[in-house]
Amino acid sequence: MKVGDRVCVKESVVVYHHPEHRGKAFDLKGSEGEIVEIVTQWQGRPVSANLPFLIQFSKKFKAHLRENELEVI
């Protein structure tokens, strides 16, 4: 996977920060988005992020996910 790829969430991932469901559980399974960043560095130093893929689902909603939770479309 690389920046710019379209992806779909293949596993059940519950978030509470979705702008249309603020404060309530929202399952991302089946949602489609685009990879906008793969976190490998922070302030110039290499890091091993737990949730390295930053996915843009809509104009107002992004989420960090793991590789095993995603599949390329």
Predicted model as a PDB file, atoms N, CA, C, CB and O in Angstrom, pLDDT in the B-factor column:
MODEL        1                                                                  
ATOM      1  N   MET A   1       0.841  -1.180   0.000  1.00 90.00           N  
ATOM      2  CA  MET A   1       0.000   0.000   0.000  1.00 90.00           C  
ATOM      3  C   MET A   1       0.885   1.243   0.000  1.00 90.00           C  
ATOM      4  CB  MET A   1      -0.956  -0.001   1.217  1.00 90.00           C  
ATOM      5  O   MET A   1       1.963   1.264   0.595  1.00 90.00           O  
ATOM      6  N   LYS A   2       0.398   2.276  -0.685  1.00 94.00           N  
ATOM      7  CA  LYS A   2       1.153   3.520  -0.750  1.00 94.00           C  
ATOM      8  C   LYS A   2       0.190   4.698  -0.704  1.00 94.00           C  
ATOM      9  CB  LYS A   2       2.024   3.572  -2.028  1.00 94.00           C  
ATOM     10  O   LYS A   2      -1.019   4.535  -0.873  1.00 94.00           O  
ATOM     11  N   VAL A   3       0.737   5.879  -0.475  1.00 95.00           N  
ATOM     12  CA  VAL A   3      -0.066   7.102  -0.427  1.00 95.00           C  
ATOM     13  C   VAL A   3      -0.794   7.271  -1.758  1.00 95.00           C  
ATOM     14  CB  VAL A   3       0.824   8.347  -0.119  1.00 95.00           C  
ATOM     15  O   VAL A   3      -0.195   7.120  -2.823  1.00 95.00           O  
ATOM     16  N   GLY A   4      -2.085   7.585  -1.693  1.00 95.00           N  
ATOM     17  CA  GLY A   4      -2.902   7.774  -2.882  1.00 95.00           C  
ATOM     18  C   GLY A   4      -3.768   6.579  -3.222  1.00 95.00           C  
ATOM     19  O   GLY A   4      -4.701   6.715  -4.014  1.00 95.00           O  
ATOM     20  N   ASP A   5      -3.493   5.406  -2.651  1.00 96.00           N  
ATOM     21  CA  ASP A   5      -4.301   4.211  -2.911  1.00 96.00           C  
ATOM     22  C   ASP A   5      -5.688   4.356  -2.292  1.00 96.00           C  
ATOM     23  CB  ASP A   5      -3.601   2.952  -2.358  1.00 96.00           C  
ATOM     24  O   ASP A   5      -5.834   4.888  -1.192  1.00 96.00           O  
ATOM     25  N   ARG A   6      -6.710   3.876  -3.012  1.00 97.00           N  
ATOM     26  CA  ARG A   6      -8.061   3.793  -2.455  1.00 97.00           C  
ATOM     27  C   ARG A   6      -8.138   2.493  -1.673  1.00 97.00           C  
ATOM     28  CB  ARG A   6      -9.170   3.858  -3.581  1.00 97.00           C  
ATOM     29  O   ARG A   6      -7.700   1.448  -2.153  1.00 97.00           O  
ATOM     30  N   VAL A   7      -8.693   2.556  -0.476  1.00 97.00           N  
ATOM     31  CA  VAL A   7      -8.791   1.382   0.383  1.00 97.00           C  
ATOM     32  C   VAL A   7     -10.193   1.251   0.966  1.00 97.00           C  
ATOM     33  CB  VAL A   7      -7.755   1.455   1.508  1.00 97.00           C  
ATOM     34  O   VAL A   7     -10.967   2.207   1.014  1.00 97.00           O  
ATOM     35  N   CYS A   8     -10.488   0.036   1.406  1.00 97.00           N  
ATOM     36  CA  CYS A   8     -11.747  -0.271   2.067  1.00 97.00           C  
ATOM     37  C   CYS A   8     -11.421  -0.922   3.402  1.00 97.00           C  
ATOM     38  CB  CYS A   8     -12.651  -1.198   1.185  1.00 97.00           C  
ATOM     39  O   CYS A   8     -10.493  -1.725   3.493  1.00 97.00           O  
ATOM     40  N   VAL A   9     -12.180  -0.580   4.438  1.00 97.00           N  
ATOM     41  CA  VAL A   9     -11.976  -1.180   5.755  1.00 97.00           C  
ATOM     42  C   VAL A   9     -12.638  -2.553   5.733  1.00 97.00           C  
ATOM     43  CB  VAL A   9     -12.564  -0.274   6.909  1.00 97.00           C  
ATOM     44  O   VAL A   9     -13.851  -2.656   5.548  1.00 97.00           O  
ATOM     45  N   LYS A  10     -11.836  -3.624   5.925  1.00 97.00           N  
ATOM     46  CA  LYS A  10     -12.363  -4.987   5.810  1.00 97.00           C  
ATOM     47  C   LYS A  10     -12.727  -5.609   7.148  1.00 97.00           C  
ATOM     48  CB  LYS A  10     -11.361  -5.859   5.121  1.00 97.00           C  
ATOM     49  O   LYS A  10     -13.427  -6.621   7.181  1.00 97.00           O  
ATOM     50  N   GLU A  11     -12.267  -5.024   8.261  1.00 94.00           N  
ATOM     51  CA  GLU A  11     -12.587  -5.556   9.587  1.00 94.00           C  
ATOM     52  C   GLU A  11     -13.423  -4.546  10.364  1.00 94.00           C  
ATOM     53  CB  GLU A  11     -11.296  -5.903  10.367  1.00 94.00           C  
ATOM     54  O   GLU A  11     -13.475  -3.368  10.010  1.00 94.00           O  
ATOM     55  N   SER A  12     -14.059  -5.002  11.397  1.00 96.00           N  
ATOM     56  CA  SER A  12     -14.844  -4.119  12.253  1.00 96.00           C  
ATOM     57  C   SER A  12     -13.906  -3.230  13.077  1.00 96.00           C  
ATOM     58  CB  SER A  12     -15.778  -4.945  13.182  1.00 96.00           C  
ATOM     59  O   SER A  12     -13.111  -3.724  13.878  1.00 96.00           O  
ATOM     60  N   VAL A  13     -14.009  -1.917  12.871  1.00 95.00           N  
ATOM     61  CA  VAL A  13     -13.207  -0.936  13.606  1.00 95.00           C  
ATOM     62  C   VAL A  13     -14.183   0.118  14.133  1.00 95.00           C  
ATOM     63  CB  VAL A  13     -12.073  -0.284  12.687  1.00 95.00           C  
ATOM     64  O   VAL A  13     -14.812   0.831  13.350  1.00 95.00           O  
ATOM     65  N   VAL A  14     -14.305   0.214  15.433  1.00 96.00           N  
ATOM     66  CA  VAL A  14     -15.241   1.155  16.043  1.00 96.00           C  
ATOM     67  C   VAL A  14     -14.495   2.426  16.450  1.00 96.00           C  
ATOM     68  CB  VAL A  14     -15.948   0.514  17.272  1.00 96.00           C  
ATOM     69  O   VAL A  14     -13.477   2.371  17.141  1.00 96.00           O  
ATOM     70  N   VAL A  15     -15.022   3.573  16.007  1.00 95.00           N  
ATOM     71  CA  VAL A  15     -14.451   4.872  16.372  1.00 95.00           C  
ATOM     72  C   VAL A  15     -15.529   5.717  17.042  1.00 95.00           C  
ATOM     73  CB  VAL A  15     -13.871   5.606  15.118  1.00 95.00           C  
ATOM     74  O   VAL A  15     -16.726   5.476  16.881  1.00 95.00           O  
ATOM     75  N   TYR A  16     -15.074   6.707  17.793  1.00 95.00           N  
ATOM     76  CA  TYR A  16     -16.003   7.594  18.501  1.00 95.00           C  
ATOM     77  C   TYR A  16     -15.828   9.041  18.069  1.00 95.00           C  
ATOM     78  CB  TYR A  16     -15.804   7.477  20.011  1.00 95.00           C  
ATOM     79  O   TYR A  16     -16.455   9.930  18.646  1.00 95.00           O  
ATOM     80  N   HIS A  17     -14.987   9.303  17.062  1.00 93.00           N  
ATOM     81  CA  HIS A  17     -14.721  10.680  16.662  1.00 93.00           C  
ATOM     82  C   HIS A  17     -15.258  11.013  15.271  1.00 93.00           C  
ATOM     83  CB  HIS A  17     -13.242  10.941  16.705  1.00 93.00           C  
ATOM     84  O   HIS A  17     -14.838  12.006  14.677  1.00 93.00           O  
ATOM     85  N   HIS A  18     -16.176  10.206  14.743  1.00 93.00           N  
ATOM     86  CA  HIS A  18     -16.773  10.500  13.438  1.00 93.00           C  
ATOM     87  C   HIS A  18     -17.647  11.747  13.576  1.00 93.00           C  
ATOM     88  CB  HIS A  18     -17.611   9.281  12.906  1.00 93.00           C  
ATOM     89  O   HIS A  18     -18.470  11.815  14.489  1.00 93.00           O  
ATOM     90  N   PRO A  19     -17.486  12.747  12.682  1.00 93.00           N  
ATOM     91  CA  PRO A  19     -18.199  14.022  12.847  1.00 93.00           C  
ATOM     92  C   PRO A  19     -19.725  13.909  12.824  1.00 93.00           C  
ATOM     93  CB  PRO A  19     -17.773  14.965  11.771  1.00 93.00           C  
ATOM     94  O   PRO A  19     -20.403  14.728  13.445  1.00 93.00           O  
ATOM     95  N   GLU A  20     -20.279  12.923  12.132  1.00 92.00           N  
ATOM     96  CA  GLU A  20     -21.735  12.774  12.074  1.00 92.00           C  
ATOM     97  C   GLU A  20     -22.281  11.931  13.223  1.00 92.00           C  
ATOM     98  CB  GLU A  20     -22.137  12.152  10.752  1.00 92.00           C  
ATOM     99  O   GLU A  20     -23.493  11.884  13.432  1.00 92.00           O  
ATOM    100  N   HIS A  21     -21.406  11.268  13.964  1.00 91.00           N  
ATOM    101  CA  HIS A  21     -21.816  10.396  15.073  1.00 91.00           C  
ATOM    102  C   HIS A  21     -20.971  10.696  16.305  1.00 91.00           C  
ATOM    103  CB  HIS A  21     -21.686   8.898  14.680  1.00 91.00           C  
ATOM    104  O   HIS A  21     -20.566   9.776  17.015  1.00 91.00           O  
ATOM    105  N   ARG A  22     -20.705  11.960  16.563  1.00 86.00           N  
ATOM    106  CA  ARG A  22     -19.806  12.384  17.636  1.00 86.00           C  
ATOM    107  C   ARG A  22     -20.225  11.801  18.977  1.00 86.00           C  
ATOM    108  CB  ARG A  22     -19.764  13.903  17.722  1.00 86.00           C  
ATOM    109  O   ARG A  22     -21.370  11.946  19.404  1.00 86.00           O  
ATOM    110  N   GLY A  23     -19.259  11.127  19.646  1.00 88.00           N  
ATOM    111  CA  GLY A  23     -19.503  10.576  20.978  1.00 88.00           C  
ATOM    112  C   GLY A  23     -20.225   9.241  20.981  1.00 88.00           C  
ATOM    113  O   GLY A  23     -20.429   8.652  22.042  1.00 88.00           O  
ATOM    114  N   LYS A  24     -20.615   8.755  19.803  1.00 95.00           N  
ATOM    115  CA  LYS A  24     -21.311   7.466  19.726  1.00 95.00           C  
ATOM    116  C   LYS A  24     -20.449   6.496  18.927  1.00 95.00           C  
ATOM    117  CB  LYS A  24     -22.730   7.621  19.074  1.00 95.00           C  
ATOM    118  O   LYS A  24     -19.651   6.906  18.084  1.00 95.00           O  
ATOM    119  N   ALA A  25     -20.617   5.234  19.196  1.00 96.00           N  
ATOM    120  CA  ALA A  25     -19.850   4.213  18.479  1.00 96.00           C  
ATOM    121  C   ALA A  25     -20.255   4.187  17.010  1.00 96.00           C  
ATOM    122  CB  ALA A  25     -20.059   2.822  19.119  1.00 96.00           C  
ATOM    123  O   ALA A  25     -21.443   4.188  16.688  1.00 96.00           O  
ATOM    124  N   PHE A  26     -19.264   4.163  16.120  1.00 96.00           N  
ATOM    125  CA  PHE A  26     -19.506   4.083  14.683  1.00 96.00           C  
ATOM    126  C   PHE A  26     -18.530   3.065  14.102  1.00 96.00           C  
ATOM    127  CB  PHE A  26     -19.345   5.486  13.993  1.00 96.00           C  
ATOM    128  O   PHE A  26     -17.317   3.194  14.268  1.00 96.00           O  
ATOM    129  N   ASP A  27     -19.064   2.055  13.422  1.00 96.00           N  
ATOM    130  CA  ASP A  27     -18.238   0.993  12.842  1.00 96.00           C  
ATOM    131  C   ASP A  27     -17.825   1.395  11.421  1.00 96.00           C  
ATOM    132  CB  ASP A  27     -19.007  -0.371  12.831  1.00 96.00           C  
ATOM    133  O   ASP A  27     -18.674   1.719  10.591  1.00 96.00           O  
ATOM    134  N   LEU A  28     -16.527   1.371  11.153  1.00 96.00           N  
ATOM    135  CA  LEU A  28     -15.997   1.762   9.841  1.00 96.00           C  
ATOM    136  C   LEU A  28     -16.008   0.623   8.824  1.00 96.00           C  
ATOM    137  CB  LEU A  28     -14.588   2.279   9.996  1.00 96.00           C  
ATOM    138  O   LEU A  28     -15.655   0.850   7.666  1.00 96.00           O  
ATOM    139  N   LYS A  29     -16.393  -0.578   9.205  1.00 97.00           N  
ATOM    140  CA  LYS A  29     -16.348  -1.722   8.293  1.00 97.00           C  
ATOM    141  C   LYS A  29     -17.114  -1.394   7.008  1.00 97.00           C  
ATOM    142  CB  LYS A  29     -16.937  -2.989   8.971  1.00 97.00           C  
ATOM    143  O   LYS A  29     -18.275  -0.986   7.051  1.00 97.00           O  
ATOM    144  N   GLY A  30     -16.443  -1.581   5.866  1.00 96.00           N  
ATOM    145  CA  GLY A  30     -17.056  -1.313   4.566  1.00 96.00           C  
ATOM    146  C   GLY A  30     -16.846   0.108   4.067  1.00 96.00           C  
ATOM    147  O   GLY A  30     -17.162   0.404   2.915  1.00 96.00           O  
ATOM    148  N   SER A  31     -16.319   0.995   4.908  1.00 96.00           N  
ATOM    149  CA  SER A  31     -16.074   2.381   4.495  1.00 96.00           C  
ATOM    150  C   SER A  31     -14.884   2.443   3.551  1.00 96.00           C  
ATOM    151  CB  SER A  31     -15.830   3.285   5.724  1.00 96.00           C  
ATOM    152  O   SER A  31     -13.925   1.682   3.686  1.00 96.00           O  
ATOM    153  N   GLU A  32     -14.959   3.364   2.588  1.00 97.00           N  
ATOM    154  CA  GLU A  32     -13.878   3.537   1.623  1.00 97.00           C  
ATOM    155  C   GLU A  32     -13.230   4.892   1.808  1.00 97.00           C  
ATOM    156  CB  GLU A  32     -14.396   3.385   0.187  1.00 97.00           C  
ATOM    157  O   GLU A  32     -13.894   5.873   2.143  1.00 97.00           O  
ATOM    158  N   GLY A  33     -11.917   4.938   1.586  1.00 97.00           N  
ATOM    159  CA  GLY A  33     -11.182   6.184   1.709  1.00 97.00           C  
ATOM    160  C   GLY A  33      -9.875   6.113   0.949  1.00 97.00           C  
ATOM    161  O   GLY A  33      -9.626   5.171   0.197  1.00 97.00           O  
ATOM    162  N   GLU A  34      -9.042   7.122   1.155  1.00 97.00           N  
ATOM    163  CA  GLU A  34      -7.764   7.220   0.465  1.00 97.00           C  
ATOM    164  C   GLU A  34      -6.637   7.369   1.480  1.00 97.00           C  
ATOM    165  CB  GLU A  34      -7.765   8.403  -0.523  1.00 97.00           C  
ATOM    166  O   GLU A  34      -6.769   8.104   2.459  1.00 97.00           O  
ATOM    167  N   ILE A  35      -5.534   6.674   1.245  1.00 97.00           N  
ATOM    168  CA  ILE A  35      -4.374   6.793   2.123  1.00 97.00           C  
ATOM    169  C   ILE A  35      -3.731   8.161   1.864  1.00 97.00           C  
ATOM    170  CB  ILE A  35      -3.345   5.618   1.881  1.00 97.00           C  
ATOM    171  O   ILE A  35      -3.324   8.454   0.740  1.00 97.00           O  
ATOM    172  N   VAL A  36      -3.642   8.993   2.902  1.00 97.00           N  
ATOM    173  CA  VAL A  36      -3.030  10.316   2.754  1.00 97.00           C  
ATOM    174  C   VAL A  36      -1.649  10.389   3.386  1.00 97.00           C  
ATOM    175  CB  VAL A  36      -3.923  11.372   3.368  1.00 97.00           C  
ATOM    176  O   VAL A  36      -0.868  11.287   3.069  1.00 97.00           O  
ATOM    177  N   GLU A  37      -1.339   9.441   4.287  1.00 94.00           N  
ATOM    178  CA  GLU A  37      -0.016   9.436   4.924  1.00 94.00           C  
ATOM    179  C   GLU A  37       0.259   8.073   5.539  1.00 94.00           C  
ATOM    180  CB  GLU A  37       0.082  10.542   6.003  1.00 94.00           C  
ATOM    181  O   GLU A  37      -0.642   7.402   6.043  1.00 94.00           O  
ATOM    182  N   ILE A  38       1.525   7.680   5.485  1.00 94.00           N  
ATOM    183  CA  ILE A  38       1.984   6.486   6.187  1.00 94.00           C  
ATOM    184  C   ILE A  38       3.032   6.973   7.179  1.00 94.00           C  
ATOM    185  CB  ILE A  38       2.567   5.380   5.190  1.00 94.00           C  
ATOM    186  O   ILE A  38       4.106   7.429   6.788  1.00 94.00           O  
ATOM    187  N   VAL A  39       2.710   6.872   8.464  1.00 92.00           N  
ATOM    188  CA  VAL A  39       3.556   7.434   9.512  1.00 92.00           C  
ATOM    189  C   VAL A  39       4.769   6.530   9.739  1.00 92.00           C  
ATOM    190  CB  VAL A  39       2.753   7.612  10.827  1.00 92.00           C  
ATOM    191  O   VAL A  39       4.641   5.402  10.215  1.00 92.00           O  
ATOM    192  N   THR A  40       5.937   7.043   9.392  1.00 90.00           N  
ATOM    193  CA  THR A  40       7.187   6.314   9.620  1.00 90.00           C  
ATOM    194  C   THR A  40       8.193   7.172  10.371  1.00 90.00           C  
ATOM    195  CB  THR A  40       7.787   5.850   8.291  1.00 90.00           C  
ATOM    196  O   THR A  40       9.176   6.660  10.908  1.00 90.00           O  
ATOM    197  N   GLN A  41       7.942   8.503  10.411  1.00 90.00           N  
ATOM    198  CA  GLN A  41       8.860   9.415  11.098  1.00 90.00           C  
ATOM    199  C   GLN A  41       8.074  10.430  11.906  1.00 90.00           C  
ATOM    200  CB  GLN A  41       9.784  10.131  10.090  1.00 90.00           C  
ATOM    201  O   GLN A  41       6.945  10.787  11.568  1.00 90.00           O  
ATOM    202  N   TRP A  42       8.706  10.890  12.993  1.00 88.00           N  
ATOM    203  CA  TRP A  42       8.145  11.961  13.809  1.00 88.00           C  
ATOM    204  C   TRP A  42       9.296  12.874  14.188  1.00 88.00           C  
ATOM    205  CB  TRP A  42       7.400  11.406  15.084  1.00 88.00           C  
ATOM    206  O   TRP A  42      10.265  12.443  14.815  1.00 88.00           O  
ATOM    207  N   GLN A  43       9.183  14.126  13.807  1.00 90.00           N  
ATOM    208  CA  GLN A  43      10.227  15.129  14.043  1.00 90.00           C  
ATOM    209  C   GLN A  43      11.587  14.646  13.537  1.00 90.00           C  
ATOM    210  CB  GLN A  43      10.315  15.464  15.540  1.00 90.00           C  
ATOM    211  O   GLN A  43      12.616  14.850  14.181  1.00 90.00           O  
ATOM    212  N   GLY A  44      11.566  14.001  12.369  1.00 90.00           N  
ATOM    213  CA  GLY A  44      12.796  13.562  11.736  1.00 90.00           C  
ATOM    214  C   GLY A  44      13.386  12.261  12.251  1.00 90.00           C  
ATOM    215  O   GLY A  44      14.413  11.805  11.748  1.00 90.00           O  
ATOM    216  N   ARG A  45      12.757  11.664  13.237  1.00 92.00           N  
ATOM    217  CA  ARG A  45      13.252  10.401  13.795  1.00 92.00           C  
ATOM    218  C   ARG A  45      12.323   9.256  13.396  1.00 92.00           C  
ATOM    219  CB  ARG A  45      13.369  10.489  15.343  1.00 92.00           C  
ATOM    220  O   ARG A  45      11.106   9.439  13.367  1.00 92.00           O  
ATOM    221  N   PRO A  46      12.868   8.087  13.089  1.00 91.00           N  
ATOM    222  CA  PRO A  46      12.012   6.945  12.734  1.00 91.00           C  
ATOM    223  C   PRO A  46      11.183   6.480  13.933  1.00 91.00           C  
ATOM    224  CB  PRO A  46      12.869   5.778  12.203  1.00 91.00           C  
ATOM    225  O   PRO A  46      11.658   6.461  15.069  1.00 91.00           O  
ATOM    226  N   VAL A  47       9.932   6.107  13.652  1.00 91.00           N  
ATOM    227  CA  VAL A  47       9.039   5.597  14.694  1.00 91.00           C  
ATOM    228  C   VAL A  47       8.371   4.318  14.204  1.00 91.00           C  
ATOM    229  CB  VAL A  47       7.970   6.659  15.083  1.00 91.00           C  
ATOM    230  O   VAL A  47       8.286   4.072  13.000  1.00 91.00           O  
ATOM    231  N   SER A  48       7.907   3.524  15.128  1.00 88.00           N  
ATOM    232  CA  SER A  48       7.127   2.330  14.781  1.00 88.00           C  
ATOM    233  C   SER A  48       5.712   2.548  15.315  1.00 88.00           C  
ATOM    234  CB  SER A  48       7.776   1.005  15.378  1.00 88.00           C  
ATOM    235  O   SER A  48       5.370   2.106  16.411  1.00 88.00           O  
ATOM    236  N   ALA A  49       4.906   3.234  14.522  1.00 87.00           N  
ATOM    237  CA  ALA A  49       3.545   3.586  14.928  1.00 87.00           C  
ATOM    238  C   ALA A  49       2.653   2.345  14.989  1.00 87.00           C  
ATOM    239  CB  ALA A  49       2.947   4.621  13.958  1.00 87.00           C  
ATOM    240  O   ALA A  49       2.776   1.452  14.151  1.00 87.00           O  
ATOM    241  N   ASN A  50       1.762   2.289  15.971  1.00 93.00           N  
ATOM    242  CA  ASN A  50       0.801   1.183  16.086  1.00 93.00           C  
ATOM    243  C   ASN A  50      -0.255   1.256  14.988  1.00 93.00           C  
ATOM    244  CB  ASN A  50       0.123   1.202  17.465  1.00 93.00           C  
ATOM    245  O   ASN A  50      -0.699   0.226  14.480  1.00 93.00           O  
ATOM    246  N   LEU A  51      -0.654   2.469  14.624  1.00 94.00           N  
ATOM    247  CA  LEU A  51      -1.672   2.694  13.597  1.00 94.00           C  
ATOM    248  C   LEU A  51      -1.068   3.608  12.520  1.00 94.00           C  
ATOM    249  CB  LEU A  51      -2.981   3.328  14.218  1.00 94.00           C  
ATOM    250  O   LEU A  51      -1.360   4.804  12.498  1.00 94.00           O  
ATOM    251  N   PRO A  52      -0.240   3.065  11.637  1.00 95.00           N  
ATOM    252  CA  PRO A  52       0.560   3.906  10.741  1.00 95.00           C  
ATOM    253  C   PRO A  52      -0.166   4.498   9.535  1.00 95.00           C  
ATOM    254  CB  PRO A  52       1.689   3.123  10.254  1.00 95.00           C  
ATOM    255  O   PRO A  52       0.336   5.458   8.950  1.00 95.00           O  
ATOM    256  N   PHE A  53      -1.308   3.977   9.141  1.00 96.00           N  
ATOM    257  CA  PHE A  53      -1.972   4.458   7.932  1.00 96.00           C  
ATOM    258  C   PHE A  53      -3.031   5.500   8.261  1.00 96.00           C  
ATOM    259  CB  PHE A  53      -2.603   3.294   7.173  1.00 96.00           C  
ATOM    260  O   PHE A  53      -3.987   5.210   8.980  1.00 96.00           O  
ATOM    261  N   LEU A  54      -2.866   6.720   7.736  1.00 96.00           N  
ATOM    262  CA  LEU A  54      -3.845   7.786   7.921  1.00 96.00           C  
ATOM    263  C   LEU A  54      -4.754   7.786   6.696  1.00 96.00           C  
ATOM    264  CB  LEU A  54      -3.148   9.187   8.123  1.00 96.00           C  
ATOM    265  O   LEU A  54      -4.301   8.023   5.575  1.00 96.00           O  
ATOM    266  N   ILE A  55      -6.037   7.519   6.919  1.00 97.00           N  
ATOM    267  CA  ILE A  55      -7.005   7.386   5.841  1.00 97.00           C  
ATOM    268  C   ILE A  55      -7.975   8.560   5.876  1.00 97.00           C  
ATOM    269  CB  ILE A  55      -7.765   6.047   5.947  1.00 97.00           C  
ATOM    270  O   ILE A  55      -8.535   8.878   6.925  1.00 97.00           O  
ATOM    271  N   GLN A  56      -8.173   9.207   4.721  1.00 97.00           N  
ATOM    272  CA  GLN A  56      -9.145  10.304   4.579  1.00 97.00           C  
ATOM    273  C   GLN A  56     -10.429   9.677   4.035  1.00 97.00           C  
ATOM    274  CB  GLN A  56      -8.603  11.467   3.616  1.00 97.00           C  
ATOM    275  O   GLN A  56     -10.465   9.231   2.888  1.00 97.00           O  
ATOM    276  N   PHE A  57     -11.489   9.641   4.860  1.00 96.00           N  
ATOM    277  CA  PHE A  57     -12.761   9.054   4.445  1.00 96.00           C  
ATOM    278  C   PHE A  57     -13.680  10.098   3.823  1.00 96.00           C  
ATOM    279  CB  PHE A  57     -13.452   8.396   5.634  1.00 96.00           C  
ATOM    280  O   PHE A  57     -14.375   9.814   2.847  1.00 96.00           O  
ATOM    281  N   SER A  58     -13.685  11.292   4.378  1.00 94.00           N  
ATOM    282  CA  SER A  58     -14.488  12.386   3.839  1.00 94.00           C  
ATOM    283  C   SER A  58     -13.736  13.683   4.099  1.00 94.00           C  
ATOM    284  CB  SER A  58     -15.924  12.420   4.479  1.00 94.00           C  
ATOM    285  O   SER A  58     -12.644  13.681   4.666  1.00 94.00           O  
ATOM    286  N   LYS A  59     -14.330  14.779   3.681  1.00 94.00           N  
ATOM    287  CA  LYS A  59     -13.675  16.073   3.843  1.00 94.00           C  
ATOM    288  C   LYS A  59     -13.342  16.372   5.300  1.00 94.00           C  
ATOM    289  CB  LYS A  59     -14.553  17.171   3.285  1.00 94.00           C  
ATOM    290  O   LYS A  59     -12.317  16.989   5.592  1.00 94.00           O  
ATOM    291  N   LYS A  60     -14.214  15.932   6.222  1.00 94.00           N  
ATOM    292  CA  LYS A  60     -14.047  16.247   7.642  1.00 94.00           C  
ATOM    293  C   LYS A  60     -13.576  15.075   8.489  1.00 94.00           C  
ATOM    294  CB  LYS A  60     -15.332  16.752   8.191  1.00 94.00           C  
ATOM    295  O   LYS A  60     -13.403  15.232   9.698  1.00 94.00           O  
ATOM    296  N   PHE A  61     -13.362  13.899   7.893  1.00 96.00           N  
ATOM    297  CA  PHE A  61     -13.076  12.724   8.719  1.00 96.00           C  
ATOM    298  C   PHE A  61     -11.857  11.955   8.235  1.00 96.00           C  
ATOM    299  CB  PHE A  61     -14.274  11.806   8.744  1.00 96.00           C  
ATOM    300  O   PHE A  61     -11.794  11.513   7.088  1.00 96.00           O  
ATOM    301  N   LYS A  62     -10.875  11.803   9.148  1.00 96.00           N  
ATOM    302  CA  LYS A  62      -9.678  10.991   8.931  1.00 96.00           C  
ATOM    303  C   LYS A  62      -9.541  10.044  10.120  1.00 96.00           C  
ATOM    304  CB  LYS A  62      -8.388  11.890   8.761  1.00 96.00           C  
ATOM    305  O   LYS A  62     -10.023  10.331  11.216  1.00 96.00           O  
ATOM    306  N   ALA A  63      -8.879   8.910   9.888  1.00 96.00           N  
ATOM    307  CA  ALA A  63      -8.625   7.967  10.974  1.00 96.00           C  
ATOM    308  C   ALA A  63      -7.320   7.221  10.706  1.00 96.00           C  
ATOM    309  CB  ALA A  63      -9.806   6.970  11.130  1.00 96.00           C  
ATOM    310  O   ALA A  63      -6.954   6.977   9.557  1.00 96.00           O  
ATOM    311  N   HIS A  64      -6.629   6.866  11.782  1.00 96.00           N  
ATOM    312  CA  HIS A  64      -5.418   6.053  11.703  1.00 96.00           C  
ATOM    313  C   HIS A  64      -5.814   4.591  11.853  1.00 96.00           C  
ATOM    314  CB  HIS A  64      -4.376   6.469  12.797  1.00 96.00           C  
ATOM    315  O   HIS A  64      -6.564   4.234  12.762  1.00 96.00           O  
ATOM    316  N   LEU A  65      -5.303   3.736  10.948  1.00 96.00           N  
ATOM    317  CA  LEU A  65      -5.643   2.314  10.973  1.00 96.00           C  
ATOM    318  C   LEU A  65      -4.393   1.453  10.751  1.00 96.00           C  
ATOM    319  CB  LEU A  65      -6.709   1.997   9.902  1.00 96.00           C  
ATOM    320  O   LEU A  65      -3.338   1.952  10.359  1.00 96.00           O  
ATOM    321  N   ARG A  66      -4.538   0.160  11.010  1.00 95.00           N  
ATOM    322  CA  ARG A  66      -3.462  -0.816  10.772  1.00 95.00           C  
ATOM    323  C   ARG A  66      -3.604  -1.386   9.368  1.00 95.00           C  
ATOM    324  CB  ARG A  66      -3.492  -1.962  11.834  1.00 95.00           C  
ATOM    325  O   ARG A  66      -4.673  -1.315   8.761  1.00 95.00           O  
ATOM    326  N   GLU A  67      -2.525  -1.944   8.867  1.00 93.00           N  
ATOM    327  CA  GLU A  67      -2.522  -2.533   7.518  1.00 93.00           C  
ATOM    328  C   GLU A  67      -3.484  -3.717   7.419  1.00 93.00           C  
ATOM    329  CB  GLU A  67      -1.103  -2.984   7.136  1.00 93.00           C  
ATOM    330  O   GLU A  67      -4.146  -3.886   6.396  1.00 93.00           O  
ATOM    331  N   ASN A  68      -3.570  -4.536   8.469  1.00 94.00           N  
ATOM    332  CA  ASN A  68      -4.433  -5.712   8.404  1.00 94.00           C  
ATOM    333  C   ASN A  68      -5.923  -5.363   8.462  1.00 94.00           C  
ATOM    334  CB  ASN A  68      -4.090  -6.654   9.533  1.00 94.00           C  
ATOM    335  O   ASN A  68      -6.757  -6.246   8.260  1.00 94.00           O  
ATOM    336  N   GLU A  69      -6.278  -4.119   8.729  1.00 95.00           N  
ATOM    337  CA  GLU A  69      -7.675  -3.695   8.755  1.00 95.00           C  
ATOM    338  C   GLU A  69      -8.132  -3.160   7.401  1.00 95.00           C  
ATOM    339  CB  GLU A  69      -7.878  -2.635   9.824  1.00 95.00           C  
ATOM    340  O   GLU A  69      -9.307  -2.836   7.228  1.00 95.00           O  
ATOM    341  N   LEU A  70      -7.206  -3.065   6.437  1.00 96.00           N  
ATOM    342  CA  LEU A  70      -7.481  -2.437   5.147  1.00 96.00           C  
ATOM    343  C   LEU A  70      -7.256  -3.395   3.991  1.00 96.00           C  
ATOM    344  CB  LEU A  70      -6.616  -1.209   4.969  1.00 96.00           C  
ATOM    345  O   LEU A  70      -6.488  -4.353   4.091  1.00 96.00           O  
ATOM    346  N   GLU A  71      -7.948  -3.113   2.880  1.00 96.00           N  
ATOM    347  CA  GLU A  71      -7.664  -3.805   1.624  1.00 96.00           C  
ATOM    348  C   GLU A  71      -7.730  -2.771   0.499  1.00 96.00           C  
ATOM    349  CB  GLU A  71      -8.678  -4.991   1.375  1.00 96.00           C  
ATOM    350  O   GLU A  71      -8.585  -1.886   0.495  1.00 96.00           O  
ATOM    351  N   VAL A  72      -6.809  -2.906  -0.448  1.00 96.00           N  
ATOM    352  CA  VAL A  72      -6.753  -1.977  -1.577  1.00 96.00           C  
ATOM    353  C   VAL A  72      -7.898  -2.286  -2.527  1.00 96.00           C  
ATOM    354  CB  VAL A  72      -5.384  -2.067  -2.315  1.00 96.00           C  
ATOM    355  O   VAL A  72      -8.201  -3.448  -2.800  1.00 96.00           O  
ATOM    356  N   ILE A  73      -8.531  -1.229  -3.027  1.00 93.00           N  
ATOM    357  CA  ILE A  73      -9.659  -1.389  -3.974  1.00 93.00           C  
ATOM    358  C   ILE A  73      -9.107  -1.475  -5.383  1.00 93.00           C  
ATOM    359  CB  ILE A  73     -10.681  -0.203  -3.858  1.00 93.00           C  
ATOM    360  O   ILE A  73      -9.872  -1.611  -6.338  1.00 93.00           O  
TER     361      ILE A  73                                                      
ENDMDL                                                                          
END                                                                             
